[in-house]
Amino acid sequence: MKNALYLKGLRLWVQGLLLLALRWAQLKNGFDPETGLSRQSVPGIVLAAAILLLAAAEELLAGRGACRIHGGGFAGTIQAFVPLDRTEAFTRGMEALAGAGACHVLSIRSTGAAVLLP
């Protein structure tokens, strides 16, 4: 138990350092003090929320599945690959933090890449 708490704390500390590095880059690249947003990068508050939700997703997955911050722009999306037997609990946990309707369950076709005709 102590080891798991230590690792969780360490992961959050590292993520905090990454956020600090991003904020430093924002200051160097044109941070607007009036709006609190970077002129060229990710709004800090959105990134901070995404990082916290990413840590929560990792906890909910408990080593089964994978998650990451997906895309660019405002970095407001977390992509998670969740085992089918954990989908309901994962969705419930994430929506408790992010709000109802925040999770969208998608399925992957078994065909893979294919031309779809109307």
KAHURA-V459092 format. One record per backbone hydrogen bond with DSSP energy under -1.0 kcal/mol. NH is the residue of the N-H (numbers start at 1). CO is the residue of the C=O. Records with the same first field share a line. If there is no record, write none. Layout:
BEGIN
NH->CO, CO
END
This chain:
BEGIN
5->1
6->2
7->3
8->4
9->5
10->6
11->7
12->8
13->9
14->10
15->11
16->12
17->13
18->14
19->15
20->16
21->17
22->18
23->19
24->20
25->21
26->22
27->23
28->24
29->25
32->37
36->32
39->30
47->43
48->44
49->45
50->46
51->47
52->48
53->49
54->50
55->51
56->52
57->53
58->54
59->55
60->56
61->57
62->58
64->61
66->81
68->79
70->77
75->72
79->68
81->66
86->83
90->86
91->87
92->88
93->89
94->90
95->91
96->92
98->94
99->95
102->99
END
